[in-house]
Amino acid sequence: MGSKAALGFHSLTDEVTRNLHVEGTLPPWLSGSLIRNGPGAFEIGDVGVEHWFDGLAMLHKFTFGDGGVRYRNRFLRTDAYESARNGAFESGFATGTTTLFERLKSFLIDAPYDNTNIIAERLGGRYLALTETPRWVEFDPDSLTVKDHVQYGGSEPAGNLACAHLRRDPNTGGIVNFETEFGRTSNYHIYSMTSPTERNHICSIPVSEPAYMHSFALTPNYVVLTEFPFVVNPLDLLRPGKQGPFIENFEWKPDRGTRFFVIDRGRGTVVAQPRTEAFFGFHHANAYESGDELVIDLETVPDADAIDTLYLYRLRAGELGVFAGRLERFRLTPDSPGEPYIERELLRDGTALPTVSPEKWGRKYRYVYTQGTDQPMTEWPQEILKIDTETGNVTRFSDGENNFSEPIFVPSPNGEGEDGGVVLTVMLDVSAEHSWLVVLDGESLAERARARIPHAIPFDFHGRFFPELD
């Protein structure tokens, strides 16, 4: 895979605004903008980062209307970006060798790290780029320029590390999230919010060794934190002289197992915390309530070695051969009279970045859209999959040896069923050395259209479709 992989991890310097040439026919109802976020550059001049997760944030906006697509990309001009231009990449997720206390202080406390390269969200009418610190970056949704920094400063409990994957309440449209506070006694703080600066405290969970959790699950009545046994002793963070990137101070402790914290949103209490065998994961696909059960669909890997496999020197050399994701379903009973049980079911092996229709967030659903990979993973994802969670049937789309981003489903306004709509994905054309925006039919995954992007977009992370941005 070597040279092919290197193209997806190159540094993009071009910033362009232009109408894209479209092949095929876009559905006439498709209106709005897809905004994707991820690393745009891994080096500036003589300095660079060491890990995929630390590349400098770049937004890519695809606007649909009148049968065409308009594209714009732009680096987020943050403090981290300006520091890189001045010859110093700031302390990040997995880059750097300063003492851990210095890195913790700069990463989480002073003016928290603002290389917000994970996702873009809308909250209270403001458009925000997010990473895993509580300092968000507001951007103009038209020009993609930075407008402001946003950080909660109210009286409700807050943390030092924030989840970038906000969850939208399926009933109210409000946002639920959690933060991790480090201390002699650490806490997970769960809260709801309708604007970036106002929040309502739901629950705090004290823990002695907080875990790294990249996402969580939400249903109308419950918040579920999946606490993997990848943990840190907060007191270790304060020991003088200890060096290394922030994430390398977390330790895999499989004997702890994986614990599900189930929080009743109405009562603000933990109603169950069952454990199962140890596993790790990044992304929850969806969750819903089914009678007395909670159903949680989560992409898992055996352990936290997945983080180590994503250092750039390995990715650019094509050194994969690692365990790919598995889409698994967990069933548990939050209010059972005895010890809550957990049932675990494999839905699909060889997946990455699972998503569902936004109309089904937190609700019973049927279809998952995901990247498809071999197992173990020896190539960057070369398929888009549609998984029927009821029948187990899998529909595929591929285009030779080309690579795909996370698929984003956009529902049709005509109410044509759960899979009535289109799937948007960015494809890296490895031979032509540029990317395409590909539009697939949500039911069949047949290609409906593609738009030629003038450069190769590095492998990014996550996107959101905003129908109001047309």
C-alpha positions as semicolon CSV with decimal commas, in nm:
position;residue;x (nm);y (nm);z (nm)
1;M;0,000;0,000;0,000
2;G;0,296;0,237;0,062
3;S;0,282;0,504;-0,211
4;K;-0,097;0,496;-0,227
5;A;-0,121;0,558;0,147
6;A;0,124;0,848;0,129
7;L;-0,114;1,042;-0,098
8;G;-0,383;1,037;0,172
9;F;-0,136;1,171;0,429
10;H;0,030;1,445;0,226
11;S;0,007;1,812;0,329
12;L;-0,241;2,016;0,126
13;T;-0,156;2,386;0,091
14;D;-0,407;2,497;-0,174
15;E;-0,715;2,690;-0,066
16;V;-0,966;2,731;-0,346
17;T;-1,323;2,838;-0,415
18;R;-1,485;2,714;-0,733
19;N;-1,776;2,543;-0,901
20;L;-1,704;2,174;-0,956
21;H;-1,763;1,983;-1,277
22;V;-2,040;1,730;-1,210
23;E;-2,070;1,397;-1,389
24;G;-2,413;1,235;-1,364
25;T;-2,726;1,397;-1,221
26;L;-2,780;1,528;-0,870
27;P;-3,130;1,484;-0,721
28;P;-3,324;1,812;-0,763
29;W;-3,418;1,818;-0,394
30;L;-3,056;1,813;-0,271
31;S;-2,989;2,156;-0,125
32;G;-2,755;2,260;0,154
33;S;-2,390;2,214;0,244
34;L;-2,169;1,928;0,356
35;I;-1,885;2,056;0,577
36;R;-1,606;1,808;0,642
37;N;-1,328;1,858;0,894
38;G;-0,990;1,696;0,932
39;P;-0,615;1,745;0,898
40;G;-0,511;1,955;0,601
41;A;-0,136;1,970;0,662
42;F;0,106;1,767;0,868
43;E;0,410;1,988;0,800
44;I;0,473;2,358;0,758
45;G;0,829;2,440;0,664
46;D;1,070;2,239;0,876
47;V;0,824;2,148;1,153
48;G;0,556;1,883;1,156
49;V;0,338;1,654;1,365
50;E;0,390;1,287;1,435
51;H;0,035;1,152;1,442
52;W;-0,262;1,160;1,202
53;F;-0,482;1,306;1,477
54;D;-0,258;1,614;1,509
55;G;-0,271;1,752;1,152
56;L;-0,375;2,117;1,117
57;A;-0,750;2,163;1,088
58;M;-0,895;2,231;0,744
59;L;-1,263;2,269;0,655
60;H;-1,403;2,151;0,320
61;K;-1,746;2,284;0,221
62;F;-1,958;2,138;-0,061
63;T;-2,270;2,344;-0,139
64;F;-2,549;2,189;-0,347
65;G;-2,805;2,382;-0,550
66;D;-2,946;2,418;-0,902
67;G;-2,795;2,086;-1,003
68;G;-2,439;2,190;-0,923
69;V;-2,175;2,180;-0,649
70;R;-1,963;2,469;-0,522
71;Y;-1,650;2,384;-0,324
72;R;-1,441;2,582;-0,078
73;N;-1,160;2,472;0,152
74;R;-0,974;2,670;0,415
75;F;-0,739;2,618;0,707
76;L;-0,876;2,731;1,040
77;R;-0,647;3,021;1,138
78;T;-0,628;2,926;1,504
79;D;-0,357;2,985;1,764
80;A;-0,222;2,637;1,686
81;Y;-0,209;2,721;1,314
82;E;-0,023;3,047;1,376
83;S;0,224;2,872;1,606
84;A;0,295;2,616;1,334
85;R;0,353;2,894;1,080
86;N;0,599;3,044;1,328
87;G;0,792;2,718;1,350
88;A;0,641;2,537;1,649
89;F;0,359;2,285;1,654
90;E;0,185;2,318;1,989
91;S;0,128;2,026;2,223
92;G;-0,131;1,798;2,071
93;F;-0,287;1,457;2,107
94;A;0,019;1,245;2,028
95;T;0,298;1,484;1,923
96;G;0,582;1,633;2,126
97;T;0,832;1,550;2,401
98;T;0,799;1,830;2,658
99;T;0,725;1,733;3,018
100;L;0,378;1,600;3,071
101;F;0,293;1,871;3,325
102;E;0,391;2,142;3,076
103;R;0,191;1,969;2,803
104;L;-0,111;1,922;3,028
105;K;-0,097;2,286;3,130
106;S;-0,077;2,416;2,772
107;F;-0,310;2,153;2,625
108;L;-0,589;2,176;2,882
109;I;-0,550;2,465;3,124
110;D;-0,390;2,794;3,009
111;A;-0,559;2,854;2,673
112;P;-0,659;2,503;2,571
113;Y;-0,534;2,362;2,243
114;D;-0,748;2,492;1,956
115;N;-0,648;2,274;1,659
116;T;-1,016;2,184;1,619
117;N;-0,981;1,923;1,345
118;I;-1,244;1,661;1,435
119;I;-1,591;1,783;1,329
120;A;-1,809;2,087;1,256
121;E;-2,137;2,141;1,439
122;R;-2,415;2,399;1,469
123;L;-2,524;2,506;1,816
124;G;-2,751;2,797;1,901
125;G;-2,716;2,939;1,550
126;R;-2,335;2,933;1,566
127;Y;-2,108;2,707;1,361
128;L;-1,829;2,547;1,560
129;A;-1,521;2,339;1,486
130;L;-1,443;2,098;1,767
131;T;-1,161;1,892;1,907
132;E;-1,123;1,721;2,246
133;T;-1,049;2,029;2,453
134;P;-1,332;2,252;2,582
135;R;-1,214;2,544;2,368
136;W;-1,421;2,549;2,050
137;V;-1,363;2,761;1,739
138;E;-1,654;2,949;1,583
139;F;-1,629;2,994;1,207
140;D;-1,823;3,180;0,941
141;P;-2,021;2,915;0,750
142;D;-1,986;3,103;0,422
143;S;-1,618;3,208;0,416
144;L;-1,494;2,941;0,665
145;T;-1,293;3,212;0,841
146;V;-1,246;3,202;1,218
147;K;-1,481;3,433;1,407
148;D;-1,415;3,362;1,773
149;H;-1,318;3,114;2,043
150;V;-1,594;2,970;2,259
151;Q;-1,541;2,818;2,602
152;Y;-1,798;2,766;2,873
153;G;-1,738;2,988;3,174
154;G;-2,051;2,948;3,383
155;S;-2,119;2,799;3,724
156;E;-2,208;2,443;3,625
157;P;-1,935;2,176;3,656
158;A;-1,689;2,167;3,367
159;G;-1,391;1,958;3,267
160;N;-1,045;1,972;3,114
161;L;-1,112;1,727;2,830
162;A;-1,427;1,747;2,617
163;C;-1,600;1,500;2,389
164;A;-1,598;1,635;2,033
165;H;-1,893;1,417;1,929
166;L;-2,186;1,615;2,061
167;R;-2,518;1,427;2,057
168;R;-2,839;1,594;1,945
169;D;-3,152;1,512;2,143
170;P;-3,399;1,344;1,904
171;N;-3,697;1,505;2,079
172;T;-3,584;1,859;2,164
173;G;-3,304;1,922;1,914
174;G;-3,080;2,033;2,202
175;I;-2,727;1,908;2,259
176;V;-2,597;1,665;2,521
177;N;-2,226;1,617;2,591
178;F;-1,976;1,522;2,860
179;E;-1,638;1,647;2,982
180;T;-1,367;1,487;3,193
181;E;-1,226;1,678;3,488
182;F;-0,883;1,565;3,617
183;G;-0,803;1,583;3,988
184;R;-0,733;1,378;4,297
185;T;-1,086;1,265;4,239
186;S;-1,170;1,298;3,873
187;N;-1,521;1,338;3,732
188;Y;-1,719;1,280;3,419
189;H;-1,960;1,575;3,391
190;I;-2,268;1,517;3,173
191;Y;-2,473;1,817;3,064
192;S;-2,723;1,948;2,811
193;M;-2,708;2,281;2,630
194;T;-2,897;2,492;2,377
195;S;-2,615;2,742;2,318
196;P;-2,234;2,720;2,346
197;T;-2,225;2,926;2,666
198;E;-2,524;2,794;2,863
199;R;-2,556;2,445;3,005
200;N;-2,768;2,240;3,240
201;H;-2,591;1,989;3,460
202;I;-2,734;1,636;3,436
203;C;-2,493;1,426;3,639
204;S;-2,134;1,395;3,761
205;I;-1,961;1,060;3,804
206;P;-1,652;1,047;4,029
207;V;-1,375;0,811;3,914
208;S;-1,022;0,745;4,035
209;E;-0,871;0,676;3,690
210;P;-1,058;0,847;3,405
211;A;-1,072;0,675;3,067
212;Y;-1,020;0,806;2,717
213;M;-1,362;0,811;2,550
214;H;-1,401;0,962;2,203
215;S;-1,782;0,940;2,179
216;F;-2,089;0,824;2,371
217;A;-2,451;0,716;2,319
218;L;-2,776;0,907;2,368
219;T;-3,144;0,807;2,370
220;P;-3,450;1,011;2,474
221;N;-3,420;0,895;2,837
222;Y;-3,057;0,787;2,882
223;V;-2,695;0,890;2,835
224;V;-2,451;0,600;2,807
225;L;-2,075;0,642;2,858
226;T;-1,874;0,341;2,738
227;E;-1,572;0,345;2,969
228;F;-1,295;0,145;2,807
229;P;-1,004;0,025;3,027
230;F;-0,768;0,278;2,867
231;V;-0,710;0,501;3,168
232;V;-0,476;0,750;3,330
233;N;-0,386;0,816;3,691
234;P;-0,434;1,194;3,723
235;L;-0,159;1,214;3,984
236;D;0,087;1,085;3,722
237;L;0,007;1,395;3,518
238;L;0,163;1,611;3,789
239;R;0,486;1,421;3,841
240;P;0,782;1,642;3,748
241;G;1,009;1,541;3,465
242;K;0,784;1,283;3,301
243;Q;0,783;1,335;2,924
244;G;0,577;1,226;2,629
245;P;0,262;1,306;2,430
246;F;-0,061;1,342;2,622
247;I;-0,226;1,021;2,502
248;E;0,082;0,807;2,569
249;N;0,025;0,846;2,941
250;F;-0,294;0,643;2,925
251;E;-0,251;0,275;3,010
252;W;-0,439;-0,030;2,884
253;K;-0,572;-0,224;3,186
254;P;-0,783;-0,510;3,046
255;D;-0,853;-0,660;3,388
256;R;-1,089;-0,368;3,453
257;G;-1,313;-0,475;3,166
258;T;-1,530;-0,226;2,977
259;R;-1,798;-0,054;3,185
260;F;-2,122;0,104;3,064
261;F;-2,236;0,401;3,275
262;V;-2,612;0,437;3,215
263;I;-2,744;0,776;3,328
264;D;-3,116;0,845;3,361
265;R;-3,147;1,194;3,214
266;G;-3,463;1,280;3,405
267;R;-3,339;1,172;3,747
268;G;-2,976;1,273;3,689
269;T;-2,847;0,950;3,838
270;V;-2,647;0,648;3,731
271;V;-2,900;0,364;3,717
272;A;-2,664;0,090;3,596
273;Q;-2,293;0,035;3,543
274;P;-2,249;-0,321;3,414
275;R;-1,910;-0,446;3,295
276;T;-1,816;-0,682;3,017
277;E;-1,486;-0,808;2,877
278;A;-1,229;-0,550;2,777
279;F;-1,247;-0,385;2,435
280;F;-1,178;-0,041;2,289
281;G;-1,352;0,182;2,038
282;F;-1,388;0,532;1,900
283;H;-1,736;0,570;1,753
284;H;-2,090;0,486;1,857
285;A;-2,311;0,439;1,551
286;N;-2,643;0,486;1,732
287;A;-2,850;0,379;2,034
288;Y;-3,219;0,342;2,109
289;E;-3,467;0,213;2,365
290;S;-3,656;-0,110;2,299
291;G;-3,902;-0,189;2,575
292;D;-3,697;-0,237;2,892
293;E;-3,372;-0,269;2,698
294;L;-3,112;-0,025;2,575
295;V;-2,961;-0,112;2,237
296;I;-2,616;0,038;2,172
297;D;-2,438;-0,006;1,840
298;L;-2,066;0,060;1,864
299;E;-1,761;0,002;1,650
300;T;-1,505;-0,194;1,853
301;V;-1,143;-0,306;1,832
302;P;-0,970;-0,546;2,073
303;D;-0,752;-0,289;2,249
304;A;-0,602;0,062;2,237
305;D;-0,318;-0,038;2,002
306;A;-0,529;0,125;1,732
307;I;-0,393;0,464;1,842
308;D;-0,030;0,355;1,796
309;T;-0,100;0,233;1,442
310;L;-0,196;0,586;1,334
311;Y;0,147;0,749;1,364
312;L;0,236;0,908;1,032
313;Y;0,559;0,719;0,973
314;R;0,360;0,395;0,978
315;L;0,069;0,522;0,771
316;R;0,291;0,672;0,501
317;A;0,489;0,349;0,478
318;G;0,171;0,145;0,451
319;E;0,237;-0,037;0,778
320;L;-0,117;-0,142;0,858
321;G;-0,195;-0,509;0,910
322;V;-0,395;-0,410;1,217
323;F;-0,731;-0,522;1,346
324;A;-1,007;-0,325;1,173
325;G;-1,330;-0,219;1,338
326;R;-1,621;-0,448;1,412
327;L;-1,975;-0,311;1,431
328;E;-2,124;-0,470;1,742
329;R;-2,461;-0,446;1,915
330;F;-2,487;-0,440;2,294
331;R;-2,817;-0,493;2,475
332;L;-2,854;-0,412;2,844
333;T;-3,133;-0,351;3,093
334;P;-3,083;-0,029;3,290
335;D;-3,354;-0,087;3,551
336;S;-3,355;-0,463;3,602
337;P;-3,401;-0,582;3,964
338;G;-3,079;-0,786;3,965
339;E;-2,737;-0,730;3,810
340;P;-2,792;-0,577;3,464
341;Y;-2,698;-0,817;3,188
342;I;-2,517;-0,739;2,864
343;E;-2,576;-0,925;2,540
344;R;-2,318;-0,876;2,266
345;E;-2,381;-0,943;1,896
346;L;-2,153;-0,898;1,595
347;L;-2,332;-0,708;1,317
348;R;-2,044;-0,672;1,071
349;D;-1,668;-0,730;1,064
350;G;-1,436;-0,488;0,881
351;T;-1,592;-0,144;0,929
352;A;-1,483;0,214;0,999
353;L;-1,664;0,540;1,082
354;P;-2,026;0,415;1,102
355;T;-2,312;0,665;1,055
356;V;-2,691;0,656;1,037
357;S;-2,965;0,884;0,907
358;P;-2,994;1,200;1,122
359;E;-3,367;1,133;1,138
360;K;-3,286;0,814;1,333
361;W;-3,039;0,954;1,586
362;G;-3,136;0,809;1,925
363;R;-3,427;0,615;1,775
364;K;-3,488;0,260;1,655
365;Y;-3,335;0,231;1,311
366;R;-3,235;-0,023;1,047
367;Y;-2,947;0,094;0,828
368;V;-2,583;0,178;0,903
369;Y;-2,355;0,336;0,642
370;T;-1,984;0,280;0,693
371;Q;-1,646;0,245;0,529
372;G;-1,563;-0,116;0,448
373;T;-1,220;-0,266;0,513
374;D;-1,047;-0,601;0,501
375;Q;-0,976;-0,782;0,830
376;P;-0,707;-0,732;0,941
377;M;-0,680;-0,395;0,771
378;T;-0,409;-0,397;0,504
379;E;-0,551;-0,121;0,280
380;W;-0,717;0,211;0,354
381;P;-1,097;0,166;0,314
382;Q;-1,190;0,095;-0,048
383;E;-1,563;0,036;-0,004
384;I;-1,876;0,206;0,123
385;L;-2,114;-0,038;0,295
386;K;-2,483;-0,022;0,380
387;I;-2,560;-0,269;0,660
388;D;-2,916;-0,384;0,725
389;T;-2,919;-0,446;1,101
390;E;-3,244;-0,646;1,075
391;T;-3,150;-0,894;0,801
392;G;-2,770;-0,874;0,804
393;N;-2,765;-0,797;0,431
394;V;-2,478;-0,579;0,310
395;T;-2,481;-0,355;0,001
396;R;-2,144;-0,234;-0,135
397;F;-2,000;0,042;-0,349
398;S;-1,640;0,049;-0,467
399;D;-1,434;0,205;-0,744
400;G;-1,123;0,001;-0,806
401;E;-0,843;0,075;-0,560
402;N;-0,972;0,421;-0,470
403;N;-1,023;0,518;-0,105
404;F;-1,330;0,659;0,066
405;S;-1,407;0,892;0,354
406;E;-1,682;0,850;0,614
407;P;-2,024;0,826;0,441
408;I;-2,285;1,089;0,531
409;F;-2,652;1,009;0,468
410;V;-2,881;1,297;0,363
411;P;-3,253;1,208;0,384
412;S;-3,487;1,303;0,105
413;P;-3,755;1,557;0,210
414;N;-4,013;1,345;0,031
415;G;-4,042;1,086;0,310
416;E;-3,931;0,786;0,106
417;G;-3,838;0,560;0,398
418;E;-3,530;0,538;0,618
419;D;-3,295;0,485;0,323
420;G;-3,470;0,731;0,094
421;G;-3,197;0,983;0,026
422;V;-2,834;0,998;-0,081
423;V;-2,496;0,913;0,068
424;L;-2,214;1,166;0,032
425;T;-1,852;1,053;0,047
426;V;-1,515;1,190;-0,066
427;M;-1,317;0,948;-0,280
428;L;-0,941;0,973;-0,327
429;D;-0,854;0,882;-0,686
430;V;-0,511;0,729;-0,630
431;S;-0,409;0,714;-0,997
432;A;-0,530;1,063;-1,099
433;E;-0,407;1,207;-0,766
434;H;-0,714;1,415;-0,690
435;S;-1,040;1,361;-0,500
436;W;-1,405;1,332;-0,602
437;L;-1,723;1,407;-0,415
438;V;-1,937;1,100;-0,485
439;V;-2,316;1,093;-0,448
440;L;-2,470;0,748;-0,399
441;D;-2,831;0,634;-0,387
442;G;-2,925;0,567;-0,024
443;E;-3,117;0,249;-0,106
444;S;-2,901;0,076;-0,366
445;L;-2,564;0,257;-0,327
446;A;-2,567;0,303;-0,705
447;E;-2,367;0,606;-0,811
448;R;-2,586;0,903;-0,903
449;A;-2,319;1,168;-0,957
450;R;-1,962;1,269;-0,885
451;A;-1,791;1,609;-0,878
452;R;-1,420;1,652;-0,951
453;I;-1,224;1,822;-0,673
454;P;-0,915;2,008;-0,800
455;H;-0,673;1,851;-0,552
456;A;-0,624;1,542;-0,339
457;I;-0,787;1,590;0,002
458;P;-0,589;1,420;0,282
459;F;-0,781;1,153;0,470
460;D;-1,008;1,350;0,704
461;F;-1,233;1,263;0,996
462;H;-1,597;1,371;1,008
463;G;-1,863;1,567;0,823
464;R;-2,205;1,717;0,887
465;F;-2,471;1,813;0,634
466;F;-2,639;2,149;0,701
467;P;-2,956;2,186;0,488
468;E;-2,989;2,554;0,578
469;L;-2,654;2,643;0,415
470;D;-2,759;2,654;0,049
